[in-house]
Amino acid sequence: MWRRFTSFDRSVQLLMINQLTINIGFYMLMPYLAGHLSHGLGMAAWTVALVLGMRNLSQQGLFLLGGTLADRLGYKPVIIIGCLLRTIGFALLGFSSSLPALLVASAATGFAGALFNPAVRAYLAHDAAERRVEAFALFNVFYQAGILAGPLIGLALVAVDFRLVCLVAAALFALLTVLQTYALPPRQITTTATTGVLREWRAMLANRPFVLFSLAMAGSYVLPFQVYLTLPLAVGSTSAVSVVFAISAIVAIAGQVRITDWAHRRWTHTEAITRGLTLMGLAFLPPALCAMAWPNSAGAQMAAVLLCTVALTLGTTLSYPFEMDTIITLSGGRLVASHYGLYNTAAGIGIAAGNLLTGALVDTRSPALPWIALSGLGSGCALAVHLLTRQGRLAQPTPEATGKPNQQGCTGTAAAAKPS
C-alpha cells in the first residue's frame, strides 16, 4: 500500500493525507458533541437535535453550491476556504453556550464540508487521471483510517475537557489550511465554468444518464448509514457499538485496495457497482433471520450485527471507487465538482428519507421488518443500476484483465471509459 501511495503525484498524496486529517478532526469531535450540549450545557433534547440537524442540513443542502464554486473558483481555493471555515466552526462549538452561536457554528461546520468534499474528489480525479479508480480506492483507505482514529483520540481528550477536543480539532484544520495554501499545487482546470450557474444546473439536470444513476444510487446511501442507526439500536451497549464501528473501518482499510484490484480485472464498472449493492442488500438478511428465529438471544443478535457490518462494508468497498469514477464518466469530464455536489445532494436526500422510513418501521414493533426492507432497498438499487446498464444509459469501462492497452491507450488498472 505504501508503494502504491508513493507512486502517485504529490498533489494526490497530499489530498489523501488531507482527507485523513479532515476525518480525524471531524470524528474526534462530532461523536461527543451531543453529550456536551445535553450534559455539559444542559440543553433540551430538541435544541440538541436542532444544532446537530443544522450541520447536516447546511452540508447536504449546499453540496451543489460548493461544487459549483469549486468549478468556478478552482479546486484549491475552495478547499482552503472550507478548511478555514471549519477551523472557525469547531472553535465556536467549544466556546459557545448560546443557541444562536451554536447554530452559526454548526452551519459553518456543515458548509465547510459542502465546500471541500466535492472539490477534493474532483481534484483527486483530475490529478490521478487514468488511475482514478485506483486513487479513489486508496483515498477510501485514508478516509476510513480517519474514522477509526478520530473517535479514539477524541475519547482521550474529552476525558480532560470538551473544549480541548474542539481546540485540537480546530488546530488540525488550521494546520490543513496552511499546508494546503503552500503545498497543494494550483490547478487551472480546463472545465472551469464559463456560463451562468442556472444554465449549468439545468444542463446537469438534463443529463438523463447522470440523473438516473444518481437516483438509482441515492437509496444505497441509506444502507451504510445503518452503522449509525439500526445496528447500534440492535446491539444496545456503547462498547458493542464501538466494536461495530471499529470492525467496519478495519475491514475497509484492510480490504479496499485488494478488492478494487480484484474487481477491476474481472468486471466492468457498473458490474462491480451492481455486485456491491447486491452484497449490501444481502448484509441485512442475518439480522432479519435473527429477529425471526432468536429474538431474545443477545449473542445471536451481536453475531448477526457483526456479520451484517462485515458484509455491508465489503459491499461498500467494492462499489465505491467505481461509483466515483462513473460520475466522472457521466459528467463527460466537465463541471466535475458540480456533478459531485449534485450527486451528494441526492444522496443526502436519500439518507434523510430512508432514515425516516426506517425509523417508522422500527416503531412498528415488527423486529424483522426494518431489516427486510433494507435488504429489499439494496436489491432494488442493484436492479436499477443493472437495468440502466442493459439499456445502454451508463458508459462502462472495460475490465483490465490482461493489462494490455485499451482503445484510449491506458494500461494496468486504468479507468478507461468506453460505451458498452
MOVENDA-V698635 format. One record per helix or strand of 2 or more residues. SS is the DSSP state (@ for helix, = for strand). FROM is the first residue (numbers start at 1). TO is the last residue. If there is no record, write none. Layout:
SS:FROM:TO
SS:FROM:TO
This chain:
@:2:6
@:10:27
@:30:40
@:45:61
@:63:73
@:75:95
@:99:158
@:162:183
@:197:205
@:208:218
@:221:227
@:230:235
@:238:266
@:269:282
@:285:293
@:298:331
@:336:362
@:369:390
